[in-house]
Amino acid sequence: MATQKSTLLPWIKKAYSKDDFAASFEDQLQAVVLQEVVFVQMLRLERRRSERSGKRFVLVLISGEDFHFGSDETLLNNIVAAISSSTRETDVLGWYKRGLTLGLLMTEICQTDIVTIDTIIQKISVAVKRAISLEKYRRLKLVFRVFPQEGEKRSSNDEGNVILYPDLSGRHDPKCHSLVLKRTLDIFGSLVFLIVFLPAFALIALLVKLTSEGPILFCQRRVGQYGNEFNFYKFRTMYVNNDSGIHREYVTKLIAGGGDLGKGIYKLIHDPRVTTLGQLLRKTSLDELPQFVNVLMNDMSLVGPRPPLPYEYERYQTWHKRRVLELKPGLTGLWQVEGRSRTTFDEMVRMDLKYAKIRCLWVDLKILMQTPAAMFGRGAY
């Protein structure tokens, strides 16, 4: 099968005149290279399959300044032929970005140790290098990503997660117009709330300062969309110099489904680190008012999943990470208005993923209208 793929383009080229081939090169290439929308959809489905089966895959991206569609047909032809002849029948070749970046999806890699991955990288690199001139090869950019990326150290500057989720970009999101409306709502809503709650800001800041030592605001690193970290702001509700080990231990048991934590209690209750005022602020969620600044800075949205701490994220199962990778974190969300602190961790994740499917401007407005009742009615821990 690999031999058939590698000889297909030269055969097609012989069947056409030079002018015909130049005019219809893209159509001929589709016999071997999938269109962008199809390839990106297959990448999305492969992520879902990998989450359930645990079998990893490798995504290879090839791009360069000479690799623009139509600028060098021979270069593209040779690269496609080289990749096709050195990959399996089950591997998928297509446009990651049409006319700019080729993508190779190598599915169900049984072994993903360093030696195996290095072997794959060398095999693809050598095949491409032999097919074109050394000068043109040096101008190419080859990127390799493994999914799931378990066991790898996550960096806030690593764009690997973004690369693996092209379907969530504006190019492929069928709800792109909704994203524009959502951002507009975020900016307008956060500005209005900051103005309306300005007296509350002043009062809470004064009470925090008078009731315990330490700063008024609490800044913490949280994990946002695509796994990128950002500074997360809250009114301080804890005593300074507290031990985070209490929460780390609790979160570890919670995510693992510890049965001794009580039915559906997501937040740690009776936390000795929390001040008396902090307990009230947390129960009413008033400690989260400074996060409207995070919304203005585009780190968060008004509606979305709550952003986890880095050590929480590290304990997530692969499917848990979708709540962070696929959505921008929010001040409130489906879990806050329907589940709050009465659900298990897995149920909370499922609610966030449900929101990802149904999200639209009307759903966001509905959740925002239900949030005050969730804050002051059922409350939080």
Steps between C-alpha positions, in 0.01 A plus 500: 500500500782738585656439154172584332476826689858600416459444125153651464602862445766431233246284313242778511757752381575293190132488412476878466675763293721748682234772491223266606707370790581849623134599480361192675786409733293554814220275376747223414666532841170430675536135390782470754466797736177558693337840497555715808149472641507119468848464651419725797180305563696171496746650748211592731355148476842345563532707819164363618602144414833538676331631814295182524749239380812646658690439175710797403548654158763727346420817306768620257482847344715603204514863386747752367550817299527298175198288586221732394254336266574578138848643562687172448287208381801269461602560862151418626476197273833361622417555866160333469656204315777465760256503793260261329776247430628502858172481696236238571172452319314611814688830524318807369652778290316825446502877514532628856489850349405497134793590276724580798546200730476128435387278785576133556286312751674182616234308691519240778869514584537199729828611654562864581831482684774747408683251278186417297401864454856591399494216246176633349640853484819380332309288249275784384781757504739282298229414245420867439867598497582244232209611281602867467815711487688572820442873458122459480499249786670751730220747431234249606361483851411157637298484823416177685236472774386196700146467640418443782800683642500314830824502691624812322571817690244761400627849432289812485696600191458168322275527195466123468144496627396771254649299215300193596171695506475680163126424489450749784654790309293755314586326171302190586259594779146499352405732787764759414237776490383388845857537629502863383168561675628321809809720518285809451278388786809435714638851450168680542387284792825519694515880464140535621557264794822679602316833509191363679703309760750780562351579846513128586864489390586785736308349795641149458854636458463696826363199690776269372764749612344553845429135587833331420858577409611476140417646158144577391524312173622145452682423174538139396614315189216312330473289185300653216406396149752275322675449834650850507547646846384847604480715815166441674369769739278465808440682824720330758296257712785315674761576759841574354778238496253209503578140407375407150562132576150471650336595173744295289413185694129571477510566125696181438234292676216692337620451142574134573140463621572458870194368675580654837451858381122500515252489216570771245706737715731670253652766727687437820278593798609579857830621357710633792686731262186711430424810707157571650433771241639268234237238578224753432666628182544146370145394580363794303779489235568870564871417528495445124399854402858598397482236227305748288847644438607158371205510262603841367855368449354213291642233733147403598141533381184583693378144438721192488664231717684599813880518441694234695825537687809359324528209744131420447549496123796263532273244668231518232423200285523566126126555456492733801743735322244572230320736740810720499640445152174547310351791694610832640450501879215705641364676807188287496377202303260212465655322797462806723127541431400132476748316716706736715661310788257210495652310206795266467806608306415282199145640493641852505724421201204352309301819562787708361522279191121523458533877502767476228243332274206732564678831555351802331409855595157400632644221718756744643231755581285233663790382719584857599138561606499180710833575670373739776258232626784247505723742692256616766249216493688171507838660562846347480754365746 
